[in-house]
Amino acid sequence: MTASALRALIAAEIEKDNDKQLLQAYLVRKGPLLHHSIRLKGQHQSDKLYRFMLTYTRHAPDLLVDVRKSASRKSVDTLVEPFLTAAETFFLVPPPQASAVDGMLKMAACAYLCHRLVEELNDICHMCLGVVLWDHDLTHANLLVHAILGDGNANKLDDVVSIYIHALTQQKEGLFSNPAFLDMQAKYQERTDCAVA
């Protein structure tokens, strides 16, 4: 799926949600229940959370575009493409865990899956190959969305990410058995062994 098609899908859900204001109503209820360490100060907390959720969700297609460009520059594009395709699929065919919510919350859940999958992929590439695909830290944004979605829902989404990561790395055709990946990993280990010695 192209980034523009993904943006259009997200924009359509935002427009539908604006009519019903489901996300705004949810955030009005949820905002005061957030942990004090992430609760926003000042008035209009739900408006700020709403803008954050829109930005976070809209960011997902751009994240995938940026990671694809970075992967291409670093010659790991064929290795990471299955992960990025899986991240796009979350929006096209949301897993049941994301479908437990509706409207814009469903899009936010799909964006959370996308961001978390990229976060895990980046960690794998950094640890195993010394390659950083995305040099911005997604942790704080992901933690806030986790809290907004609620521990129960977000933990189920994290389980989905774990299942995808396991499948994309461990299965027969997975990353950890890919000869190109193993070759790059061996070269990276040689370099780091020499640096330590």
C-alpha positions as CSV (number, residue, x, y, z in Angstrom):
1,M,0.0,0.0,0.0
2,T,1.3,3.4,-0.8
3,A,1.8,6.0,1.9
4,S,-0.7,8.3,0.2
5,A,-3.3,5.6,0.3
6,L,-2.6,4.9,3.9
7,R,-2.8,8.6,4.7
8,A,-6.2,8.8,2.9
9,L,-7.5,5.8,4.9
10,I,-6.5,7.5,8.2
11,A,-7.9,10.9,7.0
12,A,-11.3,9.2,6.2
13,E,-11.5,7.7,9.7
14,I,-10.6,11.0,11.3
15,E,-13.3,12.7,9.3
16,K,-15.9,10.0,10.3
17,D,-14.8,10.3,13.9
18,N,-15.2,14.1,13.8
19,D,-18.9,13.7,13.0
20,K,-19.5,11.4,16.0
21,Q,-16.7,12.7,18.2
22,L,-16.1,9.3,19.7
23,L,-12.4,9.9,20.3
24,Q,-13.0,13.2,22.0
25,A,-15.6,11.7,24.3
26,Y,-13.3,8.8,25.1
27,L,-10.4,11.2,26.0
28,V,-12.6,13.3,28.2
29,R,-13.4,10.2,30.2
30,K,-9.9,8.7,30.0
31,G,-7.7,11.8,30.6
32,P,-8.3,12.2,34.4
33,L,-7.6,8.4,34.8
34,L,-4.1,8.6,33.3
35,H,-1.2,8.1,35.7
36,H,-0.1,11.4,37.3
37,S,3.3,11.1,35.6
38,I,1.8,11.4,32.1
39,R,-1.2,13.5,32.9
40,L,-1.1,16.8,31.1
41,K,-1.1,20.0,33.1
42,G,-3.4,22.9,32.6
43,Q,-6.8,23.2,31.1
44,H,-8.1,21.4,28.0
45,Q,-6.3,18.2,28.7
46,S,-8.6,16.2,26.4
47,D,-8.0,18.6,23.5
48,K,-4.3,18.2,23.9
49,L,-4.6,14.4,24.1
50,Y,-6.8,14.5,21.0
51,R,-4.2,16.5,19.0
52,F,-1.5,14.2,20.2
53,M,-3.5,11.1,19.1
54,L,-4.2,12.6,15.7
55,T,-0.5,13.4,15.2
56,Y,0.6,10.0,16.4
57,T,-1.8,8.2,14.1
58,R,-1.1,10.4,11.1
59,H,2.6,9.9,11.7
60,A,2.5,6.1,11.0
61,P,2.7,6.4,7.1
62,D,5.5,8.9,7.3
63,L,7.4,6.6,9.7
64,L,7.1,3.8,7.2
65,V,8.3,6.0,4.4
66,D,11.3,7.2,6.5
67,V,12.3,3.7,7.6
68,R,12.1,2.5,4.0
69,K,14.4,5.3,2.8
70,S,16.8,4.6,5.7
71,A,16.8,0.9,5.1
72,S,17.5,1.5,1.4
73,R,20.5,3.8,2.2
74,K,21.8,1.2,4.6
75,S,21.3,-1.7,2.2
76,V,18.9,-3.6,4.5
77,D,15.7,-2.8,2.6
78,T,15.0,-6.4,1.5
79,L,15.6,-7.6,5.1
80,V,13.1,-5.2,6.7
81,E,10.4,-5.0,4.0
82,P,8.4,-7.9,5.4
83,F,8.2,-6.0,8.7
84,L,7.1,-2.8,7.1
85,T,4.5,-4.6,4.9
86,A,3.1,-6.2,8.1
87,A,2.9,-2.8,9.7
88,E,0.8,-1.5,6.7
89,T,-1.4,-4.6,7.0
90,F,-2.5,-3.6,10.5
91,F,-4.4,-0.7,8.9
92,L,-5.9,-2.7,6.0
93,V,-6.9,-5.7,8.1
94,P,-6.8,-4.7,11.7
95,P,-6.3,-7.7,14.0
96,P,-9.2,-8.5,16.3
97,Q,-7.3,-6.9,19.2
98,A,-7.4,-3.5,17.4
99,S,-11.0,-4.1,16.2
100,A,-12.1,-4.2,19.9
101,V,-12.4,-0.4,19.6
102,D,-14.1,1.6,16.9
103,G,-13.5,4.6,14.7
104,M,-10.5,6.7,15.4
105,L,-9.6,4.6,18.4
106,K,-9.2,1.7,16.0
107,M,-6.9,3.8,13.8
108,A,-4.9,4.8,16.9
109,A,-4.6,1.1,17.9
110,C,-3.4,0.3,14.3
111,A,-0.9,3.1,14.5
112,Y,0.3,1.8,17.9
113,L,0.9,-1.6,16.3
114,C,2.8,0.0,13.5
115,H,4.9,2.2,15.8
116,R,5.6,-0.7,18.1
117,L,6.6,-3.1,15.3
118,V,9.0,-0.5,13.9
119,E,10.4,0.1,17.4
120,E,11.1,-3.6,17.8
121,L,12.5,-3.9,14.2
122,N,14.9,-0.9,14.9
123,D,16.1,-2.6,18.1
124,I,16.8,-5.9,16.3
125,C,18.7,-4.1,13.5
126,H,20.7,-2.1,16.0
127,M,21.6,-5.0,18.2
128,C,22.3,-7.6,15.5
129,L,23.7,-5.4,12.7
130,G,24.7,-2.1,14.2
131,V,22.2,-0.4,11.9
132,V,19.8,2.2,13.2
133,L,16.8,2.6,11.0
134,W,15.1,5.3,12.9
135,D,17.0,7.6,15.2
136,H,14.1,9.1,17.0
137,D,12.9,7.6,20.3
138,L,9.3,6.3,20.0
139,T,9.2,5.0,23.6
140,H,7.5,8.0,25.3
141,A,4.9,8.4,22.6
142,N,4.2,4.6,22.6
143,L,3.9,4.7,26.4
144,L,1.4,7.5,26.3
145,V,-0.7,5.8,23.7
146,H,-0.5,2.5,25.7
147,A,-1.9,4.4,28.7
148,I,-4.6,6.1,26.6
149,L,-5.7,2.8,25.1
150,G,-5.7,1.2,28.5
151,D,-3.4,-1.5,29.8
152,G,-5.8,-4.3,28.9
153,N,-6.2,-3.3,25.3
154,A,-2.6,-2.2,24.8
155,N,-1.2,-5.3,26.3
156,K,-3.2,-7.4,23.8
157,L,-1.7,-5.2,21.0
158,D,1.8,-5.7,22.4
159,D,1.1,-9.5,22.3
160,V,0.2,-9.1,18.6
161,V,3.5,-7.3,17.9
162,S,5.4,-10.1,19.8
163,I,3.7,-12.7,17.6
164,Y,4.6,-10.8,14.4
165,I,8.2,-10.3,15.5
166,H,8.5,-14.0,16.4
167,A,7.0,-15.1,13.1
168,L,9.1,-12.6,11.0
169,T,12.4,-13.5,12.7
170,Q,12.1,-17.2,13.8
171,Q,10.1,-18.9,11.1
172,K,11.7,-20.9,8.3
173,E,11.9,-17.9,6.0
174,G,12.4,-15.5,8.8
175,L,15.0,-12.8,9.3
176,F,17.3,-14.9,11.6
177,S,17.7,-17.6,8.9
178,N,18.2,-15.2,6.0
179,P,21.7,-15.7,4.6
180,A,22.1,-11.9,3.9
181,F,21.2,-11.1,7.4
182,L,23.6,-13.8,8.8
183,D,26.4,-12.5,6.7
184,M,25.8,-8.9,7.8
185,Q,25.6,-10.0,11.4
186,A,28.9,-11.9,11.2
187,K,30.6,-8.9,9.6
188,Y,29.2,-6.6,12.4
189,Q,30.4,-9.0,15.1
190,E,33.9,-9.1,13.5
191,R,34.0,-5.3,13.6
192,T,32.8,-5.0,17.2
193,D,35.2,-7.8,18.3
194,C,38.1,-5.9,16.7
195,A,36.9,-2.7,18.4
196,V,36.8,-4.3,21.8
197,A,40.1,-6.1,21.4
